[in-house]
Amino acid sequence: MSKGKTMFQQFSEVTQRINQIVADRDLGKLFDQILDLIMGVTESQAAVLYLYDATSKDLILQAVRGSAFFQNPLGSHVPVDQGAIRETLRLGHPLFISDASAMLHAIPGTNGHTPEILLQTMYCIPLMLGEQPVGVAQVFNPSKVDQAEQLEFLHLLGMLLAPHIEKAQRLSDEQRRARRFKSLIGIMAHLSTTLERDQLLDDIMTYVQELLEVEATSIWIRDEHTGDLVLHIATGERSDQLREVRVPAEQGIIGYVVSSGKSVVVNDVLQNAHFYRGVDQQSGFTTRSIMCVPLRASEIQLGGRRGEIKETIIGGAQALNKCDGSPFNEEDKVLFQMLANQAATILQLSDLYGELSRLNLELMHSYNETRKMFRGFINGITSFIDRKDPYTRGHSQRVADFSVAIARELNRANRIVLSEEMLHHIHIGGILHDVGKIGVPDEVLKKPGRLTDDEMDQMKCHPVYGIELLEDADLLRLLPIERQAIEEHHERLDGNGYPRGKKGIRRDATERRDDVGTGVEEETEQGISLIGRIVAVADVFDALTSDRPYRKAMSAEEVLVILRDSAGEALDPMCVEALVQARKNGRIKVQREREAEYLPLKRLEEQEMLF
C-alpha cells in the first residue's frame, strides 16, 4: 500500500486505472498492462500471469513482466496442483511466500534454474469468478510484504480483475470465431478460381495454418504398395527441409489415424506412445502438440462393379503446435476436419479425372463431386454457426430438412412443380438461413432468458448480416435463390415482419394460380418469394417444437394449431398445409423425435472412437 493513502483511496485509483486498460482489445497488451498494474501496487521486481484452460485443466503462461527469469515460453502449460498455485486456488485468497528461493523448483517456468534476480519473497494471487478459476498472478520480491491489509487489498484486486479478464477472453474468442467464419466464406470463393490440384491443396493447408493459428500443417498420402505415408503438402517455417519424407505404415500418430480412421488430438506428444520422432529429426522442427484427422474419399467403382461407391481412407492431415501454446479444442477439430474433407475431395477428383478421361464422363462426375464438396462446406459452416449459438444447435439442419419436405409435399399436391435442382437450392437456403447470426454478439445469442428490446433489435439484424457476409465474400452471385431464404425467412405476409417489412407474395413461375381464396390474394413484385415462405414456415415450426433456455418445447400438435391460426396473416397457407401433410405422412420429425433415434447410434460411435 502506498504511504499516506488509505485502502479505499488506493482501491479507487486502481479501479480507475483498470477501467482505462481494459479498453485495450489486444489481449497481449492487456495482460502486460495488468501485470504492470499489479507490480506497481506491490512495488515488485517481476510478475507473471497464468490463465486457466478448461480443456487441458492446466494453467497457461500468458505474460511475463519485469526482470526476465522464466525459461519456459509463453503458452507453456502448468499443472494446477503445483505448490503455492494449488493452495491459493484452493483457498481462493492470496498467499505470501517469505522464502521464494526455497521453492525454486515449485515455481513454474524457472525449471529449477537460478533466475537473474535473487528471489526472496512472492505473492500468489488467485483470479476467481465465484468458485471458478480464471487464472493466477505471481509477483516477486514485493516491497510491502506479509501484511494483512496488503493481502486483503490483493484479494479485492484479484476479484476486480477476474471478470475483466474473463470478458476480454470471451470477446477475443468471439472475434476469432467471426474471423474464422468470414475466412471460411472467402476460402470457398477462392477454391472456385483454380482447378490445379496441388495449388488448391497448398491453399487449403495455408488457410488451416492461419485459421487455427498453428505453426505448421501437412498432408500425407498412403502409398498403395507399401502402406507408408508419404508427405505431399507441408506449410510452416521448416517445410522446405522436408523432401521425400515417409512415415512407415501404421507408425506415428498419423499412421494410427490413417489405419484406425479416428481423429486424434494430442496436446503433449511426449506423453503419447504413437509419436514418431523421425520427421522432427529430419526437419529440425519441434512438435509439441498435434491434431490429426483422416482424409476420407468416396471411391466410385468403374468396370464390372460400375456405380458402386465405397468410402476409403487415402491419407491424413496434421496441424502442429498452436502458436499461443493453448491446447487444440473441439472447435479446432470441427474446422480442421471440414477443410480436410475438402482436401480429400480435391485429391479424389484429381484421380477421378484421369480415370474418366477414357470414358468421357468427366463432366458429370466432376459436377456431382463439386456439388458434394460445396454441400460439405455448407454443412461445416452450419456446424460453426451452431457452436456459436448452442441453444439452437441442429436448428439449421432441421429447417433445411423441413423445408425440403414442405416443397416435396407441394409437388405431390400439384400446387407447384419443383425440380431436384430447385429442391437442392431450398435445402441450402434452409441451412444458410441463420448465417447472419455470426454477426450477433454472443451475449445476445447465448442469453438464457428473454431478450430486451435493444437485444431483440440486434437479433433482428441477422438476415441483413447474412447478406452482407456473403456479399463481402463475393458469394451472393453463386447463391441468388438461397439469398431469398436468408433475407426473407422472418418476413410476414401482412408486412409486419423484418428486416424489410415485405408484404404479400411474389409468385415464382412454378406456382399454380388456382389458390384464390386462400387468404393470400395480394401479389406484388416486392412480395415474399416461394423459398422465403417455405423456410419461414419450417423455421417457426422448429423453433416452437424445440427446447429453449426460457421455455420447454411445445408439442407438434400445439404448434400446428398455431401455424394454421397464423396462415394468411403471417405465414403462407399453402406452405402451412404442406407442412401439416408432411407431418401426417411421417416426413417431418421434431427435435426430440430425431434425437431419440440418433442417441443410441451416437453412443455406439463414441465407444468405437475411444482412443
C-alpha positions, 0 to 999 in steps of 0.5 A: 500500500502506498504511504499516506493513502488509505485502502479505499483511496488506493482501491479507487485509483486502481479501479480507475486505472483498470477501467482505462486498460481494459479498453485495450482489445489486444489481449497481449497488451492487456495482460502486460498492462495488468501485470504492470498494474499489479507490480506497481501496487506491490512495488515488485521486481517481476510478475507473471500471469497464468490463465486457466484452460478448461480443456487441458485443466492446466494453467497457461503462461500468458505474460511475463513482466519485469526482470526476465527469469522464466525459461519456459515460453509463453503458452507453456502449460502448468499443472494446477496442483503445483505448490503455492498455485494449488493452495491459493486456488484452493483457498481462493485468497492470496498467499505470501511466500517469505522464502521464494528461493526455497521453492525454486523448483515449485515455481513454474517456468524457472525449471529449477534454474537460478533466475537473474534476480535473487528471489526472496519473497512472492505473492500468489494471487488467485483470479476467481469468478465465484468458485471458478478459476480464471487464472493466477498472478505471481509477483516477486520480491514485493516491497510491502510484504506479509501484511494483512491489509496488503493481502486483503487489498490483493484479494479485492484486486484479484476479484476486480480483475477476474471478470475483466479478464474473463470478458476480454477472453470471451470477446477475443474468442468471439472475434476469432470465431467471426474471423474464422467464419468470414475466412471460411466464406472467402476460402470457398470463393477462392477454391472456385478460381483454380482447378490445379490440384496441388495449388488448391491443396497448398491453399487449403493447408495455408488457410488451416495454418492461419485459421487455427493459428498453428505453426505448421500443417501437412498432408500425407498420402498412403502409398498403395504398395507399401502402406507408408505415408508419404508427405505431399503438402507441408506449410510452416517455417521448416517445410522446405527441409522436408523432401521425400519424407515417409512415415512407415505404415501404421507408425506415428500418430498419423499412421494410427489415424490413417489405419484406425480412421479416428481423429486424434488430438494430442496436446503433449506428444511426449506423453503419447506412445504413437509419436514418431520422432523421425520427421522432427529429426529430419526437419529440425522442427519441434512438435509439441502438440498435434491434431490429426484427422483422416482424409476420407474419399468416396471411391466410385467403382468403374468396370464390372462393379460400375456405380458402386461407391465405397468410402476409403481412407487415402491419407491424413492431415496434421496441424502442429503446435498452436502458436499461443501454446493453448491446447487444440479444442473441439472447435479446432477439430470441427474446422480442421476436419471440414477443410480436410474433407475438402482436401480429400475431395480435391485429391479424389477428383484429381484421380477421378479425372484421369480415370474418366478421361477414357470414358468421357464422363468427366463432366458429370462426375466432376459436377456431382463431386463439386456439388458434394464438396460445396454441400460439405462446406455448407454443412461445416459452416452450419456446424460453426454457426451452431457452436456459436449459438448452442441453444439452437444447435441442429436448428439449421439442419432441421429447417433445411430438412423441413423445408425440403419436405414442405416443397416435396409435399407441394409437388405431390399436391400439384400446387407447384412443380419443383425440380431436384435442382430447385429442391437442392437450392431450398435445402441450402437456403434452409441451412444458410438461413441463420448465417447472419447470426455470426454477426450477433454478439454472443451475449445476445445469442447465448442469453438464457432468458428473454431478450430486451428490446435493444437485444431483440433489435440486434437479433433482428439484424441477422438476415441483413448480416447474412447478406452482407457476409456473403456479399463481402465474400463475393458469394451472393452471385453463386447463391441468388435463390438461397439469398431469398431464404436468408433475407426473407425467412422472418418476413410476414405476409401482412408486412409486419415482419423484418428486416424489410417489412415485405408484404404479400407474395411474389409468385415464382413461375412454378406456382399454380394460380388456382389458390384464390381464396386462400387468404393470400390474394395480394401479389406484388413484385416486392412480395415474399418469394416461394423459398422465403415462405417455405423456410419461414414456415419450417423455421417457426415450426422448429423453433416452437417444437424445440427446447429453449433456455426460457421455455420447454418445447411445445408439442407438434400438435400445439404448434400446428394449431398455431401455424394454421391460426397464423396462415394468411396473416403471417405465414403462407397457407399453402406452405402451412398445409404442406407442412401439416401433410408432411407431418401426417405422412411421417416426413417431418420429425421434431427435435426430440423425435430425431434425437431419440433415434440418433442417441443410441447410434451416437453412443455406439460411435463414441465407444468405437472412437475411444482412443 
